[in-house]
Amino acid sequence: AVYDTDVFALLTTMMLLASLWTLFYLLRTVRCPNAVPYRDAHAGPIWLRGGLVLFGICTLVMDVFKTGYYSSFFECQSAIKILHPLTQAVFVIVQTYFLWVSAKDCIHVHLDLTRCGLMFTLTTNLAIWMAAVVDESVHQTHSYDSSHSNTSHHRFVPDQRAGSSVGGDCPCNTAICQIFQQGYFYLYPFNIEYSLFASTMLYVMWKNVGRLLASSTHGHGHTPSRVNLFRETFFAGPILGLMLFVVGLAVFIIYEVQVSGEGGRTQQALVIYYSFNIICLGLMTLVSLSGSVIYRFDRRAMDHHKNPTRTLDVALLMGAALGQYAISYYSIVAVVVGAPRDLLGGLNLAHALLMIAQHTFQNVFIIESLHRGPPGVEPRDTTPKEPYHGLTFANLDALHTLPACPSTPRLVGPSPEGAQEAVAVILAPRGHWRRRCLKDISLFLLLCNVILWIMPAFGARPHFSNTVEVDFYGYSLWAAIVNICLPFGIFYRMHAVSSLLEVYVLS
């Protein structure tokens, strides 16, 4: 960590206050069950809460490494640097439990206090995210300088300069200290993703404060039935997605092994990495475009009901994609203006262009899918109708005592439920192939987004191994661009996975 004692004290104070407010919220809802009369069924889905728990566990491991690292030279620095990771561990535990049990709450007591507490907790997560991004950027800059001075790759060089900057006059020279140091820097991406996940869930809770929901429509009307994986699919999407997933893991391992070698091996690793990504992104672009074309033949009505969760999903997909748009844009400028006339420059340019196209078409497909009604359902007329509109009198007792013989269709109108069932039966065979195609498309995109999340999240950084952008912008500026924008790209992949899972369920 590169901050002084004041920054550590500020972050520690914010986490303590946010933890106390979270405990107060939990106690208040337990003692006053009527404080939460409604729960938003679409807020805090299980895959989002599961991802929060996973990243929270990794953040706790990172806090253990940071505590051990700072304890290696306890006599040379302020105790606040040891207290900071311990406080963060408490904050992560309390906040994760709070979001797991309360993410769906629409609270209706002490509205102003609740909004202030949620926004303060959200601000605390954003402050932690910013601190982690700056810390990782400075660490990579020090590692880059060390790698050039020692003519070896930065991922395998002990960060002596970073250790000296953290420890002051007590450099990190022992083996156990270097293990702690390298360990917690490898876990920083998980801490960054945890802060982003928590911020999105807190924002939904903030939007749901004081929200009124009808008892029959807790959400925008989507009620998915039980779904078995790979049911009603052509199996082409899952099989092709699994093949790309396995090949992507092999490419990632090859890249991580060869990128530490000299010249030719690094060049070969980058060619393999870019070639796989170009193929994967190209297929994802074509598949997303095919899904959008299929929706042109879909007769399902568009669902325009107001829902904070779906609105946030769309905003996050569009906003998080801007991070990858920025990296791709600066890469295109560096390749075109710098004019490298080699194979690696052409692959880098194709990769950047396909990254922009893939994000665009995938967002169009996901957003259109989320705004579709349930399968086989026509638009509902929200205005209540008279149960027996064509009769001159409506004696309900007499009508119920009529014999069970087929009545004239023009005299007794069908109920809305019966009409929906009839429409679903009529449309089901005709739309069956479309549903199967959409399920294949969603599963294929889901698996591809998972492997494209694993690569950068676990340390693949071709942005620094490829020297085109570094030579054009300078390492410090390029590192700042990548380290600010790349966490949004990683978050985009995770959020796209959750959205595609919902698309699969609702297709």
Helices and strands as residue ranges (DSSP letters): H 5-31, G 33-35, E 38-39, H 46-71, G 74-76, H 80-102, E 105-106, H 111-150, G 154-156, H 160-167, H 175-186, H 188-208, H 236-258, H 263-295, H 308-338, H 343-370, H 396-400, H 416-457, H 462-465, H 467-473, H 475-506
